[in-house]
Each structure stands twice: as structure tokens, then as C-alpha cells.
Amino acid sequence: MNSTKNLSDYKQAITERYAPARTVEESTHRLSTEEICAAINKINPGVDISASEVYDLMKSAGFRFVAVPGTIGLQFKWILIEK
């Protein structure tokens, strides 16, 4: 994660609403890195969060991504459980 940006508020907001899922089947939400970037940049365009920063943020919060089954082509999604 870029040390010049404080992304802790976004990490806290995500972890207050979602918990990491262990499997695709138990997940309630499947979000791409780009979807998470867009949501953060929409609420705060000045943060200009990158895909690599979202990746680091999600991994540091304990989330994992999977290649979602049943999709055309290869699509990676973060798997989450809404609390």
C-alpha cells in the first residue's frame, strides 16, 4: 500500500460492513478490484486510489480473491460476506 496515502478509513468502512469469505459459495458479494476502486474514488475523487492500492488494502484486511466459476473467460473477484 502506498505509504503516502492514509487508506485506513476505507479499510475500516469495508470491514465494518463485510467479512472475508472462505469460499465463493458462502460469499454474499463478489467485487472486482476495479469496482472497489470506483466506489472509493466516487466518494473521494481526490484520493485517486489505484488498483494496486486496493489489492494491498483488501489483502491486508484478510480478504481473498478467486477466479469466479461459471464466468466466460477469467474473472477475479474479491469474495465477501455482508455482516
C-alpha positions as CSV (number, residue, x, y, z in Angstrom):
1,M,0.0,0.0,0.0
2,N,1.3,3.5,-0.8
3,S,2.6,4.9,2.4
4,T,1.8,8.5,1.4
5,K,-1.9,7.8,1.4
6,N,-3.9,7.0,4.6
7,L,-6.4,4.5,3.4
8,S,-7.4,3.3,6.9
9,D,-10.8,5.0,6.7
10,Y,-11.7,2.9,3.6
11,K,-10.4,-0.3,5.1
12,Q,-12.5,0.4,8.3
13,A,-15.6,1.1,6.2
14,I,-15.2,-2.1,4.2
15,T,-14.5,-4.3,7.3
16,E,-17.4,-2.8,9.2
17,R,-19.8,-4.0,6.5
18,Y,-18.1,-7.1,5.2
19,A,-16.2,-10.1,6.5
20,P,-13.8,-12.2,4.4
21,A,-15.5,-15.3,2.8
22,R,-13.7,-18.6,2.7
23,T,-15.5,-19.8,-0.4
24,V,-17.4,-18.5,-3.3
25,E,-20.4,-20.4,-2.1
26,E,-20.6,-18.7,1.3
27,S,-19.9,-15.2,-0.2
28,T,-22.8,-12.7,-0.4
29,H,-20.9,-10.3,-2.6
30,R,-18.2,-10.6,-5.3
31,L,-16.5,-7.4,-6.2
32,S,-13.7,-6.7,-8.7
33,T,-10.7,-4.6,-7.8
34,E,-12.0,-2.0,-10.3
35,E,-15.4,-1.9,-8.6
36,I,-13.8,-1.2,-5.3
37,C,-11.5,1.5,-6.9
38,A,-14.5,3.2,-8.5
39,A,-16.5,3.2,-5.2
40,I,-13.6,4.8,-3.2
41,N,-12.8,7.3,-6.0
42,K,-16.5,8.2,-6.3
43,I,-16.8,9.1,-2.6
44,N,-13.4,10.9,-2.6
45,P,-12.1,11.7,-6.1
46,G,-9.0,13.3,-4.6
47,V,-7.7,10.1,-3.2
48,D,-7.2,8.7,-6.7
49,I,-6.7,5.1,-5.4
50,S,-5.1,2.7,-7.7
51,A,-5.8,-1.0,-8.4
52,S,-2.6,-2.0,-6.7
53,E,-3.5,0.0,-3.6
54,V,-6.9,-1.6,-3.5
55,Y,-5.3,-5.0,-3.8
56,D,-3.0,-4.3,-0.9
57,L,-5.8,-2.8,1.2
58,M,-8.0,-5.9,0.6
59,K,-5.2,-8.4,1.3
60,S,-4.2,-6.5,4.5
61,A,-7.8,-6.7,5.7
62,G,-7.8,-10.5,5.3
63,F,-9.9,-10.7,2.1
64,R,-9.2,-13.1,-0.7
65,F,-10.0,-13.3,-4.4
66,V,-10.9,-16.2,-6.5
67,A,-11.4,-17.0,-10.2
68,V,-15.2,-17.0,-10.2
69,P,-16.6,-20.2,-11.6
70,G,-19.2,-20.1,-14.3
71,T,-18.0,-16.9,-16.0
72,I,-16.8,-16.5,-19.5
73,G,-13.1,-16.1,-19.5
74,L,-11.0,-15.5,-16.4
75,Q,-12.5,-13.1,-13.9
76,F,-11.1,-12.5,-10.5
77,K,-13.4,-11.2,-7.7
78,W,-12.9,-10.5,-4.1
79,I,-15.3,-12.6,-2.1
80,L,-17.1,-11.0,0.9
81,I,-19.8,-11.8,3.4
82,E,-22.1,-9.0,4.3
83,K,-22.4,-8.8,8.1
